Amino acid sequence: MQWIKVPLVLAAVLILVIVFRNRQRVELRAGSRLLVLLMAVAAVASIIDPDIPQAFANALGVARGTDLLLYLLIVVFVLTTLGLYFRLRDTDQHLRRLVRSIAIDEAIRQDGPPGRTPGTPGSDPGTTDPRTS
């Protein structure tokens, strides 16, 4: 057995433990968790027996197992990038709506509701209507 396999397997298992241990901070749905588990098992199996990716590559018509792993890595990278982009876009839109709402609330608190001009009765709770005095 080659010694490089030990730290590689330990790293794969450590990543799996971190993903499943921090459930409050890492928001993974059930499907994503299953995919992470399958990828970790595939990584450990590929590290232990490098002929496994070659067998899958031969079955899929790819020349080498390393090429197949590179193609899969590219697909995972693109999917991850798209997921993060859409999540960031949603967060940006949510933040924009929140800032607008706070700005409107602050303007109403300082200047009163829209349609009232400063100095009109009811615009400032500390003043009274001179006609009623």
N, C-alpha and C positions, 0 to 999 in steps of 0.2 A: 504494500500500500504506500502511495506517495504521501509525504507529510503535508503537502499543501492542501490536501483534501480535508484534513481535520479543521483548520481555521475557516475554510470555506463553508463547510457544513455547519460549524458553530455560528458563523455569521448569518446564514440563512435561518437557522433556528432562532437566533437572537432577534432578528427582524420580525419574525412571526410572533414571538413573545411580546415584543414592544407593541405591535399592531393590535393584538388582542388584549393586552393588559391595560392600555390607556383608552378605555372605551368612552370616557367622558370627553376627552380632547379629540380623539380621532373619530370622526363621524363616518362610519362605514355602514352601508346597508348590508342586508343579509347576502345579497348576490355578490357584492364587492368582497365581503369577508370570505365567501366560498371561493372566489377567484384568487384571492391572496393565499388561501390555504392550498389550493391546487398548484399555484405557481411555486410555492415553497416546497411542496412535495416533489414537483417536477425538478426543481433546482437541486434538491438533495439527491434525488435519483440520478440526475445527470452528472453530478459531481462524483458520486460513488462509482457509477458505471457509464463512462463516456460513450459507449456503444449505443445507448438508448436514444440520444438525439440523432445519431447516424441512421438508426433503424427507421425513425419517424421521417427523416429526410428522404431516405430511399423510397418509403411508401408514398411520399408526396411528390416525388420527382425532383427533389433538390439534390445538388451534387454532394454537398457536405453538411454535416450536422451543425457546424459552426455557422454556416450561411443561414440555415433555418432559424437558429437562435437569434442571429442578427435581424432577420426579417421580423420575427416575433417581437424583439425589443423595439424595433421601429414602430410597429403597430401599437404596442403598449404606450410608447412615448407620445405618439400622436393623440391617442385617446385620452391620456392623462392631461396633455396640454390643452386639448379642447374642453375637457371637463373643468379644468382650472380657469380657463378663459370665460366660460359661461357662468361659473360661480362668481368670479370677480365682476363680471358685467352686472349680474343680479345684485350683488352687494353694492356696487356703485350706484345703481338705480335706487335701491332702498335708502342709501345714505343721502342721495340727492333729494328724495321726497322728505326725508326726516329733517334735513336742513331747511328746506322750504317751509315746512310746517312750523318749525321753531321760529323762523324769521317772521312768519305771518303772526304767530301768537305774540311774539315780542313787540311787533308793530302795533297790534291791537291793544296790548297792555300799556304801551307808552302813549299812543295817540288816540285811543278810543276806537270804536267800531267804524267801519267804512261808511261814508255818507254824512258823517257829522264833521262840521268844521270846528276848529278850536274856538272856544268862546261861546258856543251855542249852549243853551240849557241842556243839562244832562251829559255834556261831554266831559266835565270834570266834576267828580263827586264832591269836591270840597267847596264848590261855588253854588250860590243859590240864584234863582231866577229873579232879576230885579223887579219884574212885574208883579210877583207875588209877595214882595216885602212891604 
